[in-house]
Each structure stands twice: as C-alpha cells, then as structure tokens.
Amino acid sequence: MRLGAKKVTGMKGTIAIAMANYIEAGSIIAAASSLSLWQAYLNIDNIQIGLLSALSANALGAAIGALLGGPLTDKLGRKFIFKYDLLVYMIGILIITFSFNFPMLLIGTIITGVAVGVGVPVSWTYIAEEAPDKERAKRVGTAQLAWSIGPAVTFLLAVLAAPLGLLGSRLIFAHLFIIAAVTWWIRQGMDESKVWEGQKEKEKLEKAHRIKKSSVVKELFTNPVNLRAMILLLGIYLFWNLTAGAMGYFMPYIYENVGGLSNAQANLLQSVLWFFTVLTTFFGFMKFGDVVNQRMLFGLGAVMGIVAWLVLTFAPMTWPTLITFVLLWGSAAGIGAQAFYALWTSELFATRYRAGAQGIMYFIVRTGISIWTFLLPTVMSTLGFKAAGLVMIAFLVIHAAIGIVLTPSTQGKSLAVIEKARYGEIQ
C-alpha cells in the first residue's frame, strides 16, 4: 500500500526526483547568502566560517552522506532512500532555522549536509535508469535545471528578505523545509527502478547457482573499466567543483569583501547568474545534449568558465566586470561539468556499481571542496583575491583538458548496450 501520494511516473516522476538538486543547491545558497548575517549575529571568526563551509551540504557533510548513501542505494534500492532521506534533511533544516548559537548552527549544517549527500547521487541514478535512451540528457538535465533554479530562487528570496535581516534568512531555510516536505510526500508514489530490480533478480539467480563475485567497492578500484570511468568523472567534476563549490558558498562573501557590494546587491547578482544557468540548462543541455556532439558542448561550457574567471581575477571588480563574469559563468554552468557528470556517471558504470560509484566519487569531490573552502578565507586574507583566482583558473583548465580529451561515446545508446560494450557482458 502506498503512503499518501498517488502513483507518479514519467516526466512527473523525474521532476519529483530532480527536486533533490533544488534542495541541495538551495541549502548551499541559503547558507551562502546569509553568511555575513550569521557572522554578525554570532560573532563568528574565520575558522568558524571555514568549519561551516567545510561541513556543509557544499562539502564534507555531503561527502559523508554520499559515502553512506551510495552503497545503501545499491543494496536496499532507490526507493528506500526516497522514503527516509528527506525526513533527516528536514530535521537539519529545522535546527538551522531556529539556531541561536554556533554549535546549534553547526549541528544543523552537518545533518543537512549528510542528508543532501545521501540523496543527490540516487536521484541522478534513478533518473538515468528510468529515462528513454534518446532522452537521457534531457531527463538528467531536469536535475541540473532544478539545481539551477534552487540558487536563482534562493538568492532572489534573500534579496526580498534582506530588510528582515537574519529573520529573512531563517524564513529562507523554512521555505526549504516546506519544499522538502512536499517532495517527500510526492515521492512516496514512486515505483522502484526497473533496472535495479532486474539487477537484484540476476544476483538472486547467481546466488542460487553459487556464483560468487568480489565486493563492489573492490571491483571499482581493480576493474580497469571502472578505473578509467572514475579518472574521467573525477577529473572533470572534482576540479570544476573546487572552483564552483567555493563559489557556491563564498561568492556573495567575495562580492561584499572584495567588490564592496552590499549583501542585497551580492545576492541579486548571484540570482541573475543562476538565471542564466537555468536558461542554458533548458535551451542548451536539455534541448541539445542528446543530439549534438557532446565533446563540443562540454568544451564550449569549459572554455566559457575559464574566460569568466580570467575576467574576474585580472580586471578591476567594477560593474562591467561583474556583469561579464555573471553572463559567462552563469551560461557556462548550464552546459558544463555538473550536467555532464550527472549524465556520464550514470552511463559509464554497470548497474551493480552505479550508485556506489557515485557515492564514492561524490565523497572524494566534496571532501576536496571541504579542504579548499576551509583554506579559502585564509588564502584570500593573506595572499589576496588574485592568488585565489589563479588557483581557481588552474582547476578549471585541468577539468577542461580531461573532459575534452576523454568524452565518452555513449550518446543515444541504452544503458544495457553501453554496459555490454564497456564490460564485455552484463555485470
């Protein structure tokens, strides 16, 4: 018997699952847009700011969640995660909303981050497994679209709530609680992934015939096919995210402390940036990701991102510079590493590895972000913004080179066909 919600399938189901990305990005941006407000209210120093960033949904909190959630998703099913994850997330959000001291804010941040980490990889996996072969980029792009709408809406809410000060920030977190509650209710009408169910039936037959296989984790690091996939995916997503992840949490802080903008101006600028990401996600990745050359599309986004950071780092931080940066980076993000990672990470691994691989890679990526964002405030205060900008550019150049060279040929093929071509047999 289903709990509450009526059966949800097709594109409606995809949207319900994609909302994990709205919640993830919204959580990061709700924290980023209010960082200076919490700093003033609680008298937070640079070390405490670094801790909030490092343990958040943007970094280590999500990393730990993904490491737990990936294997659980493969073992217990995609629907199992949908049933419980958002309940934990809502607890974390409530703690943040009513925080009145730093330990309370930190605890809520960690719980929220872990819940986000558990939920995001399974959403990408489920969407790809249920998508039609010729529409996989379009369906996966729905998650990217939600990931873009989350910051656009949250930053806009931050601008509108600015006169309320910290109360406005608390209300923004409360809106995430409401979105999560509605999403959880709708998800109770989702069916289990047919691909996962097929894999479980196959494993039962293997067990009945006493066919033994190594552990999934061991095979991820010993099977050359899996290793090549992880090199590509970590190469593009880790290095891109070292820049994008730092931006997600610290960009308003940079606008205010380096560019001299007010909190409201910084948040409005970021809202506009994410609006361009929404546009290019929908009119770029979702419309053309299944039909145009993916190496060309990825490369375009990668180059635009590099140019954006060159402008921001070396040009005076005036309004023309900021608008150019917002236009270039916002547009690049819609057709860049985040969207292609979500697509390729679901295509390049066999079903028995898919969610577990995502969990491990997400853990590595978010751990990297946690280290970098912990150091970033100190780097900017001691060496200056230009030094930090040069590091960001270097990260982007590395991700671009790896992605352009190693773009896979999976477009338009079924997951079963891709799996057989890569592994030689269905795993």
C-alpha positions in Angstrom: 0.0 0.0 0.0 1.3 3.4 -1.0 1.8 6.1 1.7 -0.3 9.1 0.8 0.8 10.1 -2.7 -0.8 8.6 -5.8 1.4 6.8 -8.3 3.9 9.1 -10.0 5.6 8.1 -13.3 7.2 9.6 -16.4 8.3 13.2 -16.5 6.4 14.0 -13.3 8.4 11.3 -11.6 11.6 12.7 -13.0 10.7 16.2 -11.7 9.9 14.8 -8.2 13.3 13.1 -8.1 15.1 16.1 -9.5 13.9 18.2 -6.6 16.8 16.7 -4.6 19.0 19.1 -6.6 16.8 22.1 -5.9 17.1 21.2 -2.2 20.9 20.6 -2.4 21.6 23.9 -4.2 19.1 25.8 -2.2 20.7 24.6 1.0 24.1 25.8 -0.1 22.9 29.1 -1.3 20.7 29.7 1.8 23.8 29.4 3.9 26.0 31.4 1.5 23.5 34.3 1.2 23.3 34.6 5.0 26.9 34.0 5.9 27.6 37.7 6.8 24.4 37.9 8.8 25.2 34.8 10.9 28.8 36.1 11.2 27.5 39.4 12.7 24.8 37.7 14.9 27.1 35.1 16.4 30.4 36.9 16.1 31.9 34.1 14.0 35.6 34.2 13.2 37.3 32.9 10.0 38.0 29.4 11.5 34.3 29.0 12.3 33.3 30.3 8.8 35.6 27.7 7.4 34.1 25.0 9.6 30.5 25.8 8.5 31.6 25.7 4.8 33.7 22.5 5.2 31.0 20.5 7.0 28.0 21.8 4.9 25.9 20.5 2.0 28.6 22.0 -0.1 31.5 19.9 1.2 32.3 17.3 3.8 28.8 16.9 5.1 27.5 15.9 1.7 30.7 13.8 1.2 29.9 11.6 4.2 26.3 11.3 3.2 27.2 10.2 -0.3 29.7 7.6 1.0 26.9 6.1 3.1 24.1 6.6 0.6 25.7 5.1 -2.5 26.2 1.6 -1.2 22.8 1.7 0.6 21.1 2.7 -2.6 22.6 -0.3 -4.5 21.9 -2.7 -1.6 18.4 -1.7 -0.5 17.1 0.1 -3.5 16.5 3.6 -4.9 13.0 3.8 -3.3 14.4 3.1 0.2 16.4 6.3 0.1 13.4 8.3 -1.2 11.4 7.1 1.8 13.7 8.3 4.6 16.4 10.8 3.4 14.3 13.9 3.2 13.0 13.3 6.8 16.5 13.6 8.1 17.1 16.6 5.9 14.0 18.4 7.3 15.3 17.8 10.9 18.6 19.5 9.9 16.8 22.4 8.3 14.6 23.0 11.4 17.7 23.1 13.6 19.3 25.8 11.4 16.1 27.8 11.2 15.9 28.1 14.9 19.6 28.3 15.7 20.6 30.8 18.4 24.3 29.8 18.9 27.2 28.5 16.8 27.0 24.8 18.0 23.4 24.6 17.0 24.0 26.2 13.6 26.9 23.8 13.0 24.9 20.7 14.0 22.1 21.7 11.7 24.5 22.3 8.9 26.1 18.9 9.3 22.8 17.0 9.4 21.5 18.9 6.4 24.8 18.2 4.5 24.8 14.5 5.2 21.1 14.2 4.1 21.9 16.1 0.9 24.9 13.8 0.2 22.7 10.7 0.6 20.0 12.0 -1.7 21.8 13.5 -4.7 23.6 10.5 -6.2 20.5 8.3 -6.0 18.5 11.0 -7.8 20.9 11.1 -10.7 21.0 7.3 -10.8 17.2 6.8 -10.8 16.5 9.5 -13.4 19.1 7.9 -15.8 17.8 4.4 -15.2 14.2 5.3 -15.9 14.9 7.7 -18.9 14.2 6.7 -22.5 17.5 6.1 -24.3 17.1 9.0 -26.7 16.2 11.4 -23.9 18.7 10.6 -21.2 20.4 14.0 -21.3 17.0 15.7 -21.3 15.8 13.8 -18.3 19.2 14.1 -16.4 19.1 17.8 -17.4 15.9 18.1 -15.4 18.0 17.6 -12.3 20.5 20.1 -13.5 17.6 22.5 -14.1 16.3 22.1 -10.6 19.9 22.5 -9.3 20.0 25.9 -11.2 16.5 27.1 -10.2 17.3 26.4 -6.5 20.0 29.1 -6.3 18.2 31.5 -8.6 15.1 31.4 -6.4 17.0 31.3 -3.1 19.2 34.3 -3.9 16.1 36.2 -5.1 14.4 35.4 -1.8 17.5 36.6 0.0 17.2 40.0 -1.8 13.5 40.3 -0.9 14.1 39.2 2.7 17.1 41.5 3.2 15.2 44.2 5.1 14.3 41.5 7.7 18.0 40.7 8.4 18.6 37.3 9.9 14.9 36.7 10.3 14.7 36.7 6.5 17.5 34.1 6.3 15.5 31.9 8.8 12.5 32.2 6.6 14.5 31.1 3.5 15.6 27.9 5.4 11.9 27.4 6.4 10.9 27.5 2.7 13.4 24.7 2.0 11.7 22.7 4.8 8.3 23.1 3.1 9.7 22.2 -0.4 11.3 19.1 1.2 8.1 18.0 2.9 6.0 18.3 -0.3 8.7 16.5 -2.3 8.9 13.7 0.2 5.1 13.2 0.1 5.1 13.0 -3.7 8.0 10.6 -3.8 6.1 8.1 -1.8 4.2 7.3 -5.0 7.3 6.4 -6.9 8.0 2.9 -8.1 11.3 1.2 -7.6 13.8 1.4 -10.5 13.1 -1.4 -13.0 16.9 -1.5 -13.8 17.7 -2.1 -10.2 15.0 -4.7 -9.8 16.4 -6.6 -12.8 19.9 -6.5 -11.3 18.6 -7.9 -8.0 16.9 -10.7 -9.8 20.1 -11.5 -11.6 22.0 -11.5 -8.3 19.5 -13.9 -6.8 20.0 -16.4 -9.6 23.8 -16.1 -9.3 23.5 -16.8 -5.6 21.2 -19.8 -6.3 23.9 -21.2 -8.6 26.6 -20.3 -6.1 28.3 -17.9 -8.5 30.5 -15.6 -6.3 31.7 -12.1 -7.2 34.1 -9.8 -5.5 32.7 -6.9 -3.5 31.5 -3.8 -5.4 34.0 -1.5 -3.7 36.9 -3.8 -4.6 35.9 -4.1 -8.2 35.5 -0.3 -8.5 39.2 0.1 -7.8 40.5 -3.1 -9.5 38.5 -3.3 -12.7 40.2 -1.2 -15.4 36.8 -0.2 -17.0 35.7 1.3 -13.6 39.1 3.0 -13.0 39.0 4.7 -16.4 35.5 5.9 -15.8 36.5 7.3 -12.4 39.5 9.1 -13.8 37.3 10.9 -16.3 34.5 11.7 -13.9 36.7 12.8 -11.0 38.8 14.7 -13.4 36.0 16.9 -14.7 33.8 17.0 -11.5 36.5 17.4 -8.8 38.5 20.1 -10.5 35.4 22.0 -11.7 33.8 21.8 -8.3 36.9 23.1 -6.5 36.0 26.3 -8.2 32.2 26.0 -8.4 31.9 24.7 -4.9 33.9 27.5 -3.5 31.7 29.9 -5.5 28.6 28.3 -4.2 29.4 29.2 -0.6 31.8 32.2 -0.9 30.7 34.2 -3.9 28.5 36.6 -2.0 31.2 36.9 0.5 33.7 37.8 -2.2 31.4 40.3 -3.8 30.9 42.0 -0.4 34.5 41.9 0.9 36.4 42.3 -2.4 34.0 44.1 -4.6 32.4 46.3 -1.9 28.8 45.3 -2.7 26.1 45.2 -0.2 24.6 41.9 0.9 21.4 42.6 -1.2 23.5 43.5 -4.3 25.6 40.4 -3.9 22.6 38.2 -3.7 20.8 39.8 -6.6 23.9 39.4 -8.7 24.1 35.7 -7.9 20.4 35.3 -8.6 21.0 36.8 -12.1 24.0 34.4 -12.6 21.8 31.4 -11.8 19.0 32.7 -14.1 21.5 32.4 -17.0 22.3 28.8 -15.8 18.6 28.0 -15.9 18.4 29.3 -19.4 21.4 27.4 -20.8 20.4 24.2 -18.9 17.0 24.2 -20.6 17.8 25.6 -24.0 21.3 24.2 -24.2 21.8 20.9 -22.4 18.2 19.6 -22.3 17.5 20.6 -25.9 20.8 19.5 -27.5 22.6 17.2 -25.1 21.0 14.1 -26.8 21.6 15.3 -30.4 24.8 17.5 -30.8 28.4 16.5 -30.3 28.9 16.2 -26.6 32.6 17.0 -26.7 31.8 20.3 -28.4 29.1 21.2 -26.0 31.2 20.3 -22.9 34.2 22.1 -24.4 32.1 25.3 -25.0 31.0 25.4 -21.4 34.5 24.7 -20.1 36.1 27.5 -22.1 33.5 30.0 -21.2 34.0 29.2 -17.5 37.8 29.7 -17.8 37.3 33.1 -19.6 34.8 34.1 -16.9 37.4 33.6 -14.1 40.2 35.3 -16.1 38.0 38.4 -16.3 37.0 38.3 -12.6 40.6 37.7 -11.5 42.5 40.2 -13.6 40.0 43.0 -14.4 39.1 45.6 -11.8 36.0 44.4 -9.9 33.6 47.0 -11.4 30.1 46.5 -12.5 31.1 45.8 -16.2 33.5 43.1 -14.9 30.9 41.6 -12.6 28.2 41.6 -15.3 30.6 40.0 -17.8 31.5 37.3 -15.2 27.9 36.6 -14.4 26.9 36.2 -18.0 29.8 34.0 -18.9 29.9 31.8 -15.8 26.1 31.5 -15.5 25.8 30.4 -19.1 28.7 28.0 -18.9 27.4 26.2 -15.8 24.2 25.1 -17.6 26.1 23.1 -20.3 29.2 22.3 -18.2 30.7 19.7 -15.9 27.7 19.4 -13.4 25.3 18.3 -16.2 27.7 16.0 -18.0 28.9 14.4 -14.7 25.3 13.6 -13.8 24.8 12.1 -17.3 28.1 10.2 -17.7 28.3 8.9 -14.2 25.0 7.0 -14.8 26.1 5.7 -18.2 29.7 4.6 -17.6 29.1 2.2 -14.7 27.2 -1.1 -14.7 24.0 -1.2 -12.6 25.6 -3.1 -9.7 28.3 -0.3 -9.4 26.3 2.8 -10.4 25.1 4.3 -7.1 28.1 3.0 -5.1 30.5 4.6 -7.6 28.6 7.8 -7.4 28.7 7.8 -3.6 32.5 7.2 -3.5 33.2 9.8 -6.2 30.9 12.3 -4.6 32.7 11.7 -1.3 36.0 12.4 -2.9 34.8 15.6 -4.6 33.0 17.0 -1.6 36.0 16.2 0.6 38.2 18.1 -1.8 35.8 21.1 -1.6 35.7 21.0 2.1 39.5 21.3 2.3 39.7 24.1 -0.3 36.8 26.1 1.2 38.3 25.7 4.7 41.5 27.2 3.4 40.0 29.8 1.1 39.1 32.6 3.6 42.7 32.4 5.0 44.2 32.4 1.4 42.2 35.5 0.5 43.0 37.4 3.7 46.8 36.6 3.5 47.6 36.3 -0.2 44.7 38.3 -1.7 41.9 37.5 -4.1 44.1 37.4 -7.2 46.1 34.5 -5.8 42.9 32.6 -5.0 41.6 33.4 -8.5 44.7 32.0 -10.2 44.1 28.7 -8.3 40.5 28.6 -9.4 41.6 29.1 -13.1 44.1 26.3 -12.8 41.4 24.0 -11.5 39.2 24.9 -14.5 41.9 24.3 -17.1 42.6 20.8 -15.7 38.9 19.9 -15.8 38.5 21.2 -19.3 41.5 19.2 -20.7 40.4 16.0 -19.1 36.8 16.3 -20.2 37.5 17.3 -23.8 40.1 14.5 -24.3 38.1 11.7 -22.6 34.5 12.5 -23.7 32.8 9.0 -24.0 30.7 7.8 -27.0 27.5 6.8 -25.2 25.0 9.2 -26.8 21.6 7.7 -27.6 22.5 4.1 -26.5 20.7 2.1 -23.9 22.3 1.5 -20.6 22.4 -2.2 -21.3 24.2 -1.7 -24.7 26.7 0.7 -23.1 27.3 -1.8 -20.3 27.9 -4.7 -22.7 30.2 -2.6 -24.9 32.3 -1.5 -21.9 32.4 -4.6 -19.8 32.0 -7.3 -22.5 28.9 -8.7 -20.7 26.1 -7.5 -18.4 27.6 -7.4 -15.0 
